[in-house]
Amino acid sequence: MIDFKVHLENDIVSLVQTQENHFEGLYTVGMNPVIWEQHLDKDRWKWNNFRKYIDGGLDNKEGCFTIIDKEINKIIGTTRYYSFNQEEL
């Protein structure tokens, strides 16, 4: 089995495992409604919906990462792995 819970980085960004204390920084960058206009969950910018999204990431066994801009040392986003099952397509 692949260990998805690793630390990833290059010269520009660092991807660290998302932790509860990242929520405020993640919400600061994710609360702009424009970000979610073309997303299936257009209301994800709302606090309760965003909270549910981040909680899902924290519970994600494949891993959820907080993206940190290394130059300014600030949270700039999040990403995660999802399981894939060809039969579910």
N, CA, C and O atoms as a GROMACS GRO file, in nm:
protein
  356
    1MET      N    1   0.083  -0.119   0.000
    1MET     CA    2   0.000   0.000   0.000
    1MET      C    3   0.088   0.126   0.000
    1MET      O    4   0.193   0.129   0.064
    2ILE      N    5   0.045   0.225  -0.071
    2ILE     CA    6   0.120   0.351  -0.081
    2ILE      C    7   0.095   0.435   0.044
    2ILE      O    8  -0.018   0.445   0.091
    3ASP      N    9   0.202   0.495   0.097
    3ASP     CA   10   0.189   0.587   0.210
    3ASP      C   11   0.164   0.727   0.153
    3ASP      O   12   0.257   0.794   0.109
    4PHE      N   13   0.038   0.769   0.155
    4PHE     CA   14   0.002   0.900   0.101
    4PHE      C   15   0.033   1.012   0.199
    4PHE      O   16   0.035   1.129   0.160
    5LYS      N   17   0.057   0.980   0.322
    5LYS     CA   18   0.078   1.082   0.424
    5LYS      C   19   0.226   1.116   0.436
    5LYS      O   20   0.291   1.084   0.535
    6VAL      N   21   0.275   1.181   0.333
    6VAL     CA   22   0.415   1.220   0.326
    6VAL      C   23   0.423   1.372   0.316
    6VAL      O   24   0.323   1.438   0.291
    7HIS      N   25   0.541   1.426   0.336
    7HIS     CA   26   0.566   1.568   0.321
    7HIS      C   27   0.622   1.588   0.180
    7HIS      O   28   0.721   1.526   0.143
    8LEU      N   29   0.559   1.675   0.102
    8LEU     CA   30   0.602   1.701  -0.035
    8LEU      C   31   0.643   1.847  -0.047
    8LEU      O   32   0.577   1.935   0.008
    9GLU      N   33   0.752   1.873  -0.118
    9GLU     CA   34   0.790   2.013  -0.137
    9GLU      C   35   0.882   2.030  -0.256
    9GLU      O   36   0.948   1.936  -0.302
   10ASN      N   37   0.885   2.153  -0.305
   10ASN     CA   38   0.982   2.194  -0.405
   10ASN      C   39   1.033   2.332  -0.363
   10ASN      O   40   1.019   2.369  -0.246
   11ASP      N   41   1.091   2.407  -0.454
   11ASP     CA   42   1.146   2.538  -0.416
   11ASP      C   43   1.038   2.642  -0.387
   11ASP      O   44   1.066   2.744  -0.324
   12ILE      N   45   0.915   2.618  -0.432
   12ILE     CA   46   0.810   2.719  -0.424
   12ILE      C   47   0.708   2.690  -0.314
   12ILE      O   48   0.671   2.779  -0.238
   13VAL      N   49   0.664   2.565  -0.305
   13VAL     CA   50   0.559   2.530  -0.208
   13VAL      C   51   0.598   2.408  -0.126
   13VAL      O   52   0.683   2.328  -0.164
   14SER      N   53   0.531   2.399  -0.013
   14SER     CA   54   0.545   2.283   0.074
   14SER      C   55   0.404   2.229   0.097
   14SER      O   56   0.313   2.305   0.130
   15LEU      N   57   0.386   2.099   0.080
   15LEU     CA   58   0.258   2.035   0.108
   15LEU      C   59   0.274   1.952   0.234
   15LEU      O   60   0.349   1.855   0.237
   16VAL      N   61   0.201   1.992   0.337
   16VAL     CA   62   0.208   1.923   0.465
   16VAL      C   63   0.070   1.864   0.496
   16VAL      O   64  -0.031   1.914   0.448
   17GLN      N   65   0.067   1.760   0.575
   17GLN     CA   66  -0.060   1.700   0.612
   17GLN      C   67  -0.148   1.805   0.679
   17GLN      O   68  -0.105   1.873   0.773
   18THR      N   69  -0.271   1.817   0.632
   18THR     CA   70  -0.364   1.913   0.689
   18THR      C   71  -0.393   1.876   0.834
   18THR      O   72  -0.416   1.760   0.867
   19GLN      N   73  -0.392   1.977   0.918
   19GLN     CA   74  -0.423   1.961   1.059
   19GLN      C   75  -0.535   2.058   1.096
   19GLN      O   76  -0.559   2.157   1.026
   20GLU      N   77  -0.601   2.029   1.204
   20GLU     CA   78  -0.712   2.112   1.251
   20GLU      C   79  -0.671   2.259   1.262
   20GLU      O   80  -0.750   2.348   1.228
   21ASN      N   81  -0.551   2.285   1.309
   21ASN     CA   82  -0.509   2.425   1.328
   21ASN      C   83  -0.483   2.498   1.196
   21ASN      O   84  -0.449   2.616   1.199
   22HIS      N   85  -0.497   2.433   1.083
   22HIS     CA   86  -0.484   2.497   0.952
   22HIS      C   87  -0.616   2.558   0.906
   22HIS      O   88  -0.619   2.636   0.810
   23PHE      N   89  -0.726   2.524   0.974
   23PHE     CA   90  -0.858   2.564   0.924
   23PHE      C   91  -0.870   2.714   0.901
   23PHE      O   92  -0.915   2.756   0.795
   24GLU      N   93  -0.831   2.795   0.997
   24GLU     CA   94  -0.847   2.940   0.984
   24GLU      C   95  -0.774   2.993   0.860
   24GLU      O   96  -0.830   3.072   0.785
   25GLY      N   97  -0.651   2.949   0.840
   25GLY     CA   98  -0.574   2.992   0.723
   25GLY      C   99  -0.636   2.943   0.593
   25GLY      O  100  -0.637   3.016   0.493
   26LEU      N  101  -0.686   2.820   0.594
   26LEU     CA  102  -0.750   2.766   0.474
   26LEU      C  103  -0.880   2.841   0.443
   26LEU      O  104  -0.909   2.871   0.328
   27TYR      N  105  -0.957   2.871   0.547
   27TYR     CA  106  -1.082   2.944   0.524
   27TYR      C  107  -1.053   3.086   0.474
   27TYR      O  108  -1.129   3.138   0.392
   28THR      N  109  -0.947   3.146   0.521
   28THR     CA  110  -0.911   3.280   0.475
   28THR      C  111  -0.892   3.282   0.324
   28THR      O  112  -0.933   3.377   0.257
   29VAL      N  113  -0.829   3.179   0.269
   29VAL     CA  114  -0.808   3.175   0.123
   29VAL      C  115  -0.926   3.113   0.049
   29VAL      O  116  -0.940   3.134  -0.072
   30GLY      N  117  -1.010   3.036   0.117
   30GLY     CA  118  -1.120   2.967   0.050
   30GLY      C  119  -1.256   3.033   0.063
   30GLY      O  120  -1.354   2.981   0.011
   31MET      N  121  -1.263   3.146   0.133
   31MET     CA  122  -1.393   3.208   0.159
   31MET      C  123  -1.440   3.301   0.047
   31MET      O  124  -1.548   3.360   0.058
   32ASN      N  125  -1.364   3.313  -0.057
   32ASN     CA  126  -1.402   3.398  -0.170
   32ASN      C  127  -1.498   3.320  -0.260
   32ASN      O  128  -1.459   3.218  -0.317
   33PRO      N  129  -1.623   3.366  -0.276
   33PRO     CA  130  -1.721   3.294  -0.357
   33PRO      C  131  -1.678   3.273  -0.502
   33PRO      O  132  -1.721   3.176  -0.566
   34VAL      N  133  -1.596   3.362  -0.556
   34VAL     CA  134  -1.552   3.351  -0.695
   34VAL      C  135  -1.476   3.221  -0.718
   34VAL      O  136  -1.486   3.162  -0.826
   35ILE      N  137  -1.401   3.175  -0.619
   35ILE     CA  138  -1.324   3.051  -0.632
   35ILE      C  139  -1.416   2.934  -0.664
   35ILE      O  140  -1.377   2.843  -0.738
   36TRP      N  141  -1.536   2.935  -0.609
   36TRP     CA  142  -1.625   2.819  -0.617
   36TRP      C  143  -1.734   2.834  -0.724
   36TRP      O  144  -1.819   2.746  -0.736
   37GLU      N  145  -1.734   2.942  -0.802
   37GLU     CA  146  -1.840   2.966  -0.900
   37GLU      C  147  -1.860   2.852  -0.998
   37GLU      O  148  -1.974   2.823  -1.035
   38GLN      N  149  -1.753   2.788  -1.042
   38GLN     CA  150  -1.766   2.681  -1.141
   38GLN      C  151  -1.753   2.542  -1.079
   38GLN      O  152  -1.739   2.443  -1.150
   39HIS      N  153  -1.758   2.536  -0.949
   39HIS     CA  154  -1.748   2.409  -0.877
   39HIS      C  155  -1.889   2.354  -0.855
   39HIS      O  156  -1.986   2.430  -0.850
   40LEU      N  157  -1.901   2.224  -0.841
   40LEU     CA  158  -2.033   2.164  -0.815
   40LEU      C  159  -2.093   2.217  -0.685
   40LEU      O  160  -2.215   2.236  -0.677
   41ASP      N  161  -2.010   2.240  -0.584
   41ASP     CA  162  -2.058   2.295  -0.457
   41ASP      C  163  -2.028   2.446  -0.456
   41ASP      O  164  -1.927   2.490  -0.399
   42LYS      N  165  -2.116   2.522  -0.518
   42LYS     CA  166  -2.095   2.665  -0.534
   42LYS      C  167  -2.098   2.741  -0.401
   42LYS      O  168  -2.050   2.854  -0.393
   43ASP      N  169  -2.155   2.680  -0.300
   43ASP     CA  170  -2.164   2.745  -0.169
   43ASP      C  171  -2.055   2.700  -0.073
   43ASP      O  172  -2.066   2.721   0.048
   44ARG      N  173  -1.951   2.639  -0.123
   44ARG     CA  174  -1.844   2.590  -0.035
   44ARG      C  175  -1.774   2.706   0.037
   44ARG      O  176  -1.711   2.683   0.140
   45TRP      N  177  -1.782   2.825  -0.013
   45TRP     CA  178  -1.720   2.941   0.051
   45TRP      C  179  -1.787   2.975   0.184
   45TRP      O  180  -1.727   3.045   0.266
   46LYS      N  181  -1.909   2.927   0.205
   46LYS     CA  182  -1.978   2.954   0.332
   46LYS      C  183  -1.914   2.870   0.443
   46LYS      O  184  -1.874   2.756   0.421
   47TRP      N  185  -1.904   2.930   0.561
   47TRP     CA  186  -1.829   2.870   0.672
   47TRP      C  187  -1.869   2.725   0.698
   47TRP      O  188  -1.782   2.639   0.704
   48ASN      N  189  -1.998   2.696   0.714
   48ASN     CA  190  -2.042   2.559   0.746
   48ASN      C  191  -2.006   2.460   0.636
   48ASN      O  192  -1.963   2.348   0.665
   49ASN      N  193  -2.023   2.500   0.512
   49ASN     CA  194  -1.989   2.411   0.400
   49ASN      C  195  -1.839   2.390   0.391
   49ASN      O  196  -1.793   2.279   0.363
   50PHE      N  197  -1.762   2.496   0.413
   50PHE     CA  198  -1.617   2.483   0.408
   50PHE      C  199  -1.567   2.396   0.524
   50PHE      O  200  -1.475   2.317   0.508
   51ARG      N  201  -1.630   2.413   0.639
   51ARG     CA  202  -1.594   2.331   0.756
   51ARG      C  203  -1.613   2.183   0.724
   51ARG      O  204  -1.529   2.100   0.757
   52LYS      N  205  -1.726   2.151   0.661
   52LYS     CA  206  -1.755   2.012   0.624
   52LYS      C  207  -1.652   1.960   0.523
   52LYS      O  208  -1.609   1.845   0.531
   53TYR      N  209  -1.613   2.045   0.429
   53TYR     CA  210  -1.513   2.008   0.328
   53TYR      C  211  -1.378   1.977   0.395
   53TYR      O  212  -1.316   1.876   0.363
   54ILE      N  213  -1.334   2.062   0.484
   54ILE     CA  214  -1.206   2.040   0.552
   54ILE      C  215  -1.214   1.920   0.645
   54ILE      O  216  -1.119   1.842   0.654
   55ASP      N  217  -1.326   1.903   0.714
   55ASP     CA  218  -1.342   1.784   0.799
   55ASP      C  219  -1.331   1.656   0.716
   55ASP      O  220  -1.272   1.558   0.760
   56GLY      N  221  -1.388   1.658   0.595
   56GLY     CA  222  -1.376   1.544   0.505
   56GLY      C  223  -1.231   1.518   0.468
   56GLY      O  224  -1.189   1.403   0.455
   57GLY      N  225  -1.155   1.624   0.450
   57GLY     CA  226  -1.012   1.609   0.421
   57GLY      C  227  -0.936   1.551   0.538
   57GLY      O  228  -0.848   1.467   0.521
   58LEU      N  229  -0.970   1.597   0.658
   58LEU     CA  230  -0.903   1.546   0.777
   58LEU      C  231  -0.930   1.397   0.797
   58LEU      O  232  -0.847   1.325   0.851
   59ASP      N  233  -1.047   1.352   0.754
   59ASP     CA  234  -1.086   1.211   0.767
   59ASP      C  235  -1.042   1.126   0.648
   59ASP      O  236  -1.061   1.005   0.648
   60ASN      N  237  -0.984   1.188   0.546
   60ASN     CA  238  -0.948   1.120   0.422
   60ASN      C  239  -0.827   1.028   0.443
   60ASN      O  240  -0.717   1.076   0.470
   61LYS      N  241  -0.848   0.899   0.431
   61LYS     CA  242  -0.738   0.804   0.454
   61LYS      C  243  -0.630   0.814   0.347
   61LYS      O  244  -0.516   0.771   0.370
   62GLU      N  245  -0.662   0.869   0.230
   62GLU     CA  246  -0.562   0.885   0.124
   62GLU      C  247  -0.474   1.007   0.146
   62GLU      O  248  -0.370   1.021   0.080
   63GLY      N  249  -0.511   1.093   0.237
   63GLY     CA  250  -0.429   1.209   0.268
   63GLY      C  251  -0.487   1.340   0.218
   63GLY      O  252  -0.549   1.346   0.112
   64CYS      N  253  -0.467   1.442   0.296
   64CYS     CA  254  -0.510   1.578   0.262
   64CYS      C  255  -0.394   1.670   0.296
   64CYS      O  256  -0.334   1.660   0.403
   65PHE      N  257  -0.363   1.760   0.205
   65PHE     CA  258  -0.247   1.846   0.222
   65PHE      C  259  -0.287   1.993   0.230
   65PHE      O  260  -0.377   2.038   0.160
   66THR      N  261  -0.217   2.066   0.314
   66THR     CA  262  -0.224   2.211   0.316
   66THR      C  263  -0.105   2.261   0.236
   66THR      O  264   0.008   2.217   0.256
   67ILE      N  265  -0.131   2.354   0.144
   67ILE     CA  266  -0.026   2.407   0.057
   67ILE      C  267   0.025   2.538   0.118
   67ILE      O  268  -0.053   2.630   0.143
   68ILE      N  269   0.155   2.544   0.140
   68ILE     CA  270   0.217   2.662   0.200
   68ILE      C  271   0.315   2.724   0.102
   68ILE      O  272   0.404   2.656   0.050
   69ASP      N  273   0.298   2.853   0.077
   69ASP     CA  274   0.392   2.928  -0.007
   69ASP      C  275   0.519   2.948   0.076
   69ASP      O  276   0.515   3.014   0.180
   70LYS      N  277   0.629   2.893   0.031
   70LYS     CA  278   0.752   2.897   0.109
   70LYS      C  279   0.814   3.036   0.117
   70LYS      O  280   0.881   3.068   0.215
   71GLU      N  281   0.792   3.120   0.017
   71GLU     CA  282   0.851   3.254   0.018
   71GLU      C  283   0.788   3.342   0.126
   71GLU      O  284   0.857   3.417   0.194
   72ILE      N  285   0.655   3.333   0.139
   72ILE     CA  286   0.586   3.418   0.237
   72ILE      C  287   0.542   3.340   0.361
   72ILE      O  288   0.491   3.398   0.456
   73ASN      N  289   0.563   3.208   0.359
   73ASN     CA  290   0.528   3.120   0.471
   73ASN      C  291   0.381   3.134   0.511
   73ASN      O  292   0.349   3.146   0.629
   74LYS      N  293   0.294   3.131   0.410
   74LYS     CA  294   0.149   3.141   0.435
   74LYS      C  295   0.076   3.031   0.361
   74LYS      O  296   0.119   2.984   0.256
   75ILE      N  297  -0.037   2.991   0.419
   75ILE     CA  298  -0.125   2.892   0.356
   75ILE      C  299  -0.187   2.954   0.232
   75ILE      O  300  -0.240   3.066   0.237
   76ILE      N  301  -0.181   2.880   0.121
   76ILE     CA  302  -0.240   2.930  -0.004
   76ILE      C  303  -0.344   2.834  -0.061
   76ILE      O  304  -0.406   2.865  -0.164
   77GLY      N  305  -0.364   2.719   0.003
   77GLY     CA  306  -0.465   2.628  -0.050
   77GLY      C  307  -0.455   2.490   0.011
   77GLY      O  308  -0.382   2.466   0.107
   78THR      N  309  -0.532   2.400  -0.047
   78THR     CA  310  -0.536   2.261  -0.003
   78THR      C  311  -0.557   2.170  -0.123
   78THR      O  312  -0.611   2.213  -0.225
   79THR      N  313  -0.515   2.049  -0.110
   79THR     CA  314  -0.538   1.947  -0.213
   79THR      C  315  -0.542   1.813  -0.144
   79THR      O  316  -0.496   1.800  -0.030
   80ARG      N  317  -0.596   1.714  -0.210
   80ARG     CA  318  -0.603   1.581  -0.150
   80ARG      C  319  -0.609   1.474  -0.256
   80ARG      O  320  -0.641   1.500  -0.372
   81TYR      N  321  -0.578   1.356  -0.213
   81TYR     CA  322  -0.596   1.237  -0.297
   81TYR      C  323  -0.738   1.188  -0.278
   81TYR      O  324  -0.799   1.206  -0.173
   82TYR      N  325  -0.791   1.125  -0.382
   82TYR     CA  326  -0.921   1.058  -0.373
   82TYR      C  327  -0.903   0.915  -0.418
   82TYR      O  328  -0.818   0.885  -0.502
   83SER      N  329  -0.982   0.827  -0.362
   83SER     CA  330  -0.978   0.689  -0.409
   83SER      C  331  -1.044   0.684  -0.547
   83SER      O  332  -1.130   0.766  -0.578
   84PHE      N  333  -1.003   0.589  -0.627
   84PHE     CA  334  -1.056   0.575  -0.762
   84PHE      C  335  -1.099   0.431  -0.782
   84PHE      O  336  -1.023   0.338  -0.756
   85ASN      N  337  -1.220   0.415  -0.830
   85ASN     CA  338  -1.272   0.283  -0.859
   85ASN      C  339  -1.334   0.289  -0.999
   85ASN      O  340  -1.439   0.350  -1.018
   86GLN      N  341  -1.270   0.225  -1.095
   86GLN     CA  342  -1.315   0.226  -1.235
   86GLN      C  343  -1.461   0.181  -1.246
   86GLN      O  344  -1.534   0.233  -1.330
   87GLU      N  345  -1.502   0.088  -1.164
   87GLU     CA  346  -1.638   0.034  -1.171
   87GLU      C  347  -1.744   0.134  -1.127
   87GLU      O  348  -1.862   0.118  -1.159
   88GLU      N  349  -1.703   0.238  -1.055
   88GLU     CA  350  -1.799   0.338  -1.008
   88GLU      C  351  -1.822   0.450  -1.110
   88GLU      O  352  -1.904   0.538  -1.086
   89LEU      N  353  -1.751   0.446  -1.223
   89LEU     CA  354  -1.768   0.551  -1.324
   89LEU      C  355  -1.898   0.537  -1.398
   89LEU      O  356  -1.928   0.617  -1.487
   0.00000   0.00000   0.00000
